Amino acid sequence: MAGTNRTERDLAEADQEQIRQPVIVLVEPQLGENIGAAARAMLNFGLTQLRLVAPRDGWPNERAQANASGADLVIDGVEVFGTLEAALADCTRVWATTARSRDMLKPVLSPSGAAQRARACLGAGERVAILFGPERAGLTNDHVALADSLIEIPANPAFASLNLGQAVLLIGYEWLLSGRDVPDERVDPGATRPATRDELVAFFDHLEAELIASGFLFPVEKRPGMVRSLRAIFTRAALFEQEIRTLRGMVKSLA
Amino acid sequence: MAGTNRTERDLAEADQEQIRQPVIVLVEPQLGENIGAAARAMLNFGLTQLRLVAPRDGWPNERAQANASGADLVIDGVEVFGTLEAALADCTRVWATTARSRDMLKPVLSPSGAAQRARACLGAGERVAILFGPERAGLTNDHVALADSLIEIPANPAFASLNLGQAVLLIGYEWLLSGRDVPDERVDPGATRPATRDELVAFFDHLEAELIASGFLFPVEKRPGMVRSLRAIFTRAALFEQEIRTLRGMVKSLA
């Protein structure tokens, strides 16, 4: 059991980057497949520190390895402990994921609230652990009693049961989001750039001249409205310079 | 194939609630297990409308049913189409989830940006579809060309590959969050309530009187600092009325 042999020196030597992320603790996990899925989900979002408390089928576990789908970095670094107390010995903040509400007066964090708070605590040099219970029944009340707060994953109350890998996935996802500024919408222009208003107007002039020549913009008294309608289409599209050239080529070809 | 028999009347009769959520479209899914996992993940977050385009192993699919873990509501309502164009025929907004960036000038939405926009579009009476590609290679460029925007799930660039069920899970999670006000932190006081400052001060008076009697708060010149330290512990804990009573019982018992 790697965990029981850790020394102060090992801890001191650990990669600083490693200390700047929460430790994921799976308490009494049953199926190796789920340990593997959790490891994979962790690495998907940049988490690498996994501790197991009394895994039912021991450790190492071939099925965990197979189901981790290449998340060897996580699997190879797994630390195993006999008790939750031992797994949490060096942690200063402990939060327990739970599906059902408990008869305990503990703060309940949202996944994003927990992720933001984890960054703040880790930034202040604390060591943060996030607990996940066994597949069948989740964490016991005694497990939860060791935690400072609960983390509740919002779900459809009529169908709320998430599997272990999915619960870890959502926590990992929020962890990554909390450290990254992801815009609601962006456009990657690649080799081109947004068209200038000058380029757009030149296209309009070209298009409308051809449409007058082809007889589309008649009768003359309806022309202003028709032009405005066409311009609305192309302004709404927020065209790129390269697209203006494509459209002008198209108009030329059709005319 | 249920989808091909849909009529205008069927659509008109569909539950209004159903129309107020995005349609999840799995394009050429390969493994029934993944269709089941997607269905389960959908229902976890209240999504129920699932369309399949040319599922490799046909439909119905026993493995999908088994892996849906009780999400029968989704599985029983699956609509199957021969082409993506047919599956999207009645949709007005189409967004394609994709892991890799494409050589296309399309807006890229974050999952939460997509969820918020979906609510806005659905609220305006639009029909929104979110596409997920086949397990092995994802959506082709031709599939993506039918979409208005891309949705990119942020992940660890060195290990970004999510499986189908997980991708659907994250989109579903953001969908649910976009419709719910989930506080970063809350406390459910249950049958009790936060203690009033009066109750807290009465506890302090009780505790400090006993600590003077027991000789703990000596020498007298250090007493103010010791009292402030003790009070800091109990104010930081943001005690509930019931906890004050527990603490007073504890002090009484020790004294």
Interface residues (C-beta under 8 A of the other chain):
Chain A: A41 L43 N44 F45 G46 S69 G70 A71 S101 D103 L105 K106 P107 V108 L109 S110 S112 G113 Q116 R117 S149 I153 P154 A155 N156 F159 A160 S161 L162 G165 Q166 L169 L170 Y173 L176 L177 R180 V182 P183 D184 E185 R186 V187 D188 P189 G190 T192 F240 Q242 E243
Chain B: A41 L43 N44 F45 G46 S69 G70 A71 S101 D103 L105 K106 P107 V108 L109 S110 S112 G113 Q116 R117 S149 I153 P154 A155 N156 F159 A160 S161 L162 G165 Q166 L169 L170 Y173 L176 L177 R180 V182 P183 D184 E185 R186 V187 D188 P189 G190 T192 F240 Q242 E243
